Amino acid sequence: MCGIVAYIGKKEAYPILIKGLHRLEYRGYDSAGIALINGKLNVYKCKGKVADLENFAKDKDKSGTLGMGHTRWATHGAPNDANAHPHVSQDGKITIIHNGIIENYHPLKEGLKSRGHVFTSDTDTEVLAHLIEDIQKNENCDLAEAVRIALNEVIGAYAIVVISQEEPNQLIGAKKGSPMVVGVGDDEFFIASDATPIVEHTKNVVYLEDEEIAIIRRGEELKIKTIKNKNKTPYVQELEMQLEALEKGGYEHFMLKEIYEQPRSIKDTMRGRLDEEKLKAGLGGLRNYQQRMLNADRFIIVACGTSWHAGLVGEYLIEDLARIPVEVEYASEFRYRNPIITEKDVVIAISQSGETADTLAAIELAKSKGALIIGICNVVGSTIPRTTHAGSYTHAGPEIGVASTKAFTSQVTVLTMMAISLGYNKGTITEARYRQLVNELEAIPSKVEMALKANDQIKYIASLFKDARNFLYLGRGYNFPVALEGALKLKEISYIHAEGYPAAEMKHGPIALIDEEMPVVFIATKKGAYEKVVSNIQEVKARKGKIIAIVTEGDTTVKSMADFVIEIPDTEEELVPLLSAIPLQLLSYHIAVMRGCNVDQPRNLAKAVTVE
Ligand code: G6P
């Protein structure tokens, strides 16, 4: 969703900010803007992409060593030039960029209007700019103090950066609910909504906590205080992120790069955590909570989107191997339906970004009822891992493509290790089975490599089906969540309507859709309910549907029925999703490219959904 980057130092700010905005593009946005101070304040903003902003600002004054930039994903007000950030105060001297939502903006706005303020946008953010100006004038205080007082009046979530033409040596950032990180360089500072715009300038960062304000003045050390006026000592951490992870590295799109990274990202997820010899499939971060997990009445997995699909695979794994009951919940539903949660429950929150608002709210709810909260997140230092009792990072590396690929397989890898370890320690799987699964898991990265070899064939299949208007994805058992994920990938990036279903459920509705125009993707790997899936394939074939089947290598039965088969290596049934997801990622990728879609930044979607 919205992205923030700001700079104060000795260099010209504009190139740093534009580069930073490009780095933030992956989050999803529909307008962009920039503010620079060099004697006077210049604000340039427009609907569209960062490239449109660059074009717009081409012949304008872009000088200044203090500035900030923003990418906006519309919430209050349409995506247009007026609603784009930065927003300025009534006197045009103070300007602000904002991620999040000010819930009480309406009464604040009415109050300001009655005091003569006139607004030029529909946003909640503009209200905050005016409020800060109003406070500064009434209280006769400096900008930092006005920001602090204003934030005490605000209800909602925010990450803001504020600068003022009257105080041109100062950058102010503050956050609550939305993430904010400060980069500390040599005589220069950066503020951003995540570390991606900062990493090429400095690896020293400070993550702000909720209700903290960073006050950055030229020639001074970074100061942090709370909105209650308590001074805090900045805790400087070193970023682990590598710059190469943010570049396409020769691939046409980030999504393709990330699909191809999976042999390595899965290995990174397992690194140091898996050892068949020592009977180890443990997750260090959970060691102290193992007993409580083993004694749990039930696990509740909360997540959204692709992470929810990983959670469904987790349900199959944990129930199968550790015999602990598991429920998988959409975080957005869970938080609003008065769920029954007890102290004997373990809640597992899965989130790539670690920032998803609904998942965060579900965690807070479960925490208040005494459940143990475990996080499975990718972005190090993000909000969810800092809110949970314990957890495991997936270590998949930055995922820039909006459609999640390598994060999914890494989440499933963590869940697999968790289930194997719980099963062994609970005695629900034998030592021999344990060894077998650990061994096989170790072999998965090279099997993913083999699955990727079908790329050209998948590209060919994509060329035949790129104009389809609907797709059906069917699978059973461990492959049912994979069917859902395959359908989600296709609709996210190609805008083709796609549905995932448990194959047997097809008879209860979707079968009515099947005719010679309808491509049906079956995930029909050996084991599990293979024979049943074969019957389902027959049912589609009888109705002339076009069958694309993902099969285990060497399969001849499905081959004789399907229009196209894509082979993946054989593996243990429990590990199949780690392989069967791969061809589906490639299929949606190629279809989207052939349809001319913006694969990495699909319309309307955001990488981290920080609003509910
Ligand atoms: C958005 C993204 C999806 C992601 C979902 C959950 O919709 O576009 O790719 O699966 O949010 O995000 P999370 O960061 O919590 O995994």
Boltz pocket constraint, residues with backbone or C-beta under 6 A from the ligand:
constraints:
  - pocket:
      binder: B
      contacts: [[A, 304], [A, 305], [A, 306], [A, 307], [A, 350], [A, 351], [A, 352], [A, 353], [A, 354], [A, 355], [A, 356], [A, 359], [A, 402], [A, 403], [A, 404], [A, 605], [A, 606], [A, 607], [A, 608], [A, 609]]
      max_distance: 6.0
